[in-house]
Amino acid sequence: MSRPKQASIHIRCDYDLANEFKQVVEQNGYTKSLVLRELMQHYINTSKNHSMQSEQDVMRQVLKKDDTIKAAPLKDMTADELLKLAIRMAEKHI
């Protein structure tokens, strides 16, 4: 019985992000590869039949959800408001 072909994917990310990811994964008893494969499969399963939206479209959707953020330009947002916006945008992409 032959094993399926395997591929290697290399990504670039912020050094701190990579280290924090490694620490959290190890604390939970997983490997980085396993977690990334699961994230990839989840993304494929949820996105396969959906076309990718542009960043502008995602931003419009996110801003529609929260009137308090909608009223404020990005430069005037507090750190909490920016973090909430970033989380909502990330949830749209994951």
C-alpha positions in Angstrom: 0.0 0.0 0.0 1.5 3.3 -1.1 1.3 6.4 1.1 -0.3 9.6 -0.4 2.2 12.1 -1.8 3.1 14.8 0.7 3.9 18.5 0.1 5.7 21.1 2.1 4.4 24.6 2.5 6.6 27.4 3.8 5.0 30.6 5.1 6.4 34.0 6.3 5.0 35.6 9.3 6.0 37.9 12.2 8.6 36.3 14.4 6.5 36.9 17.6 3.5 35.3 16.0 5.4 32.2 15.0 6.9 31.9 18.5 3.5 32.4 20.2 1.9 29.9 17.9 4.6 27.3 18.7 4.2 27.8 22.4 0.4 27.5 22.4 0.5 24.5 20.2 3.0 22.7 22.4 1.2 23.7 25.6 -1.9 22.0 24.1 0.0 18.8 23.2 -0.2 19.2 19.4 2.3 19.7 16.6 2.4 22.8 14.5 1.9 20.7 11.4 -1.2 19.0 12.8 -2.8 22.3 13.8 -2.0 23.9 10.4 -3.4 20.9 8.5 -6.6 21.1 10.6 -6.9 24.9 9.9 -6.3 24.3 6.2 -9.0 21.6 6.1 -11.4 23.8 8.0 -10.8 26.7 5.6 -11.3 24.5 2.6 -14.5 23.0 4.0 -16.0 26.4 4.8 -14.8 28.3 1.8 -15.0 25.8 -1.0 -18.3 27.0 -2.3 -17.8 30.7 -1.4 -16.0 33.1 -3.6 -13.3 35.1 -1.9 -14.3 38.7 -1.0 -12.1 41.6 -1.5 -10.7 43.3 1.6 -13.0 46.3 0.8 -16.1 44.1 0.8 -15.1 42.5 4.1 -14.4 45.9 5.6 -17.9 47.1 4.5 -19.5 44.0 6.0 -17.6 44.3 9.3 -18.4 48.0 9.6 -22.1 47.3 9.0 -22.2 45.1 12.2 -21.2 47.8 14.6 -22.6 51.4 14.4 -20.2 52.8 16.9 -17.2 51.7 14.8 -19.0 52.7 11.6 -19.1 56.3 12.9 -15.4 56.6 13.6 -12.6 56.7 11.0 -9.9 54.1 11.6 -7.5 56.8 12.8 -9.9 57.8 15.6 -10.6 54.3 16.8 -9.4 53.1 20.3 -7.2 50.1 20.6 -10.2 48.0 21.7 -12.3 49.0 18.7 -9.4 48.2 16.4 -8.9 44.8 18.0 -12.6 44.0 17.7 -12.5 45.0 14.1 -9.5 42.9 13.4 -11.0 39.9 15.1 -14.3 40.2 13.1 -12.3 40.6 9.8 -10.2 37.5 10.7 -13.3 35.5 11.4 -14.6 36.4 8.0 -11.5 35.0 6.4 -11.1 31.8 8.5 
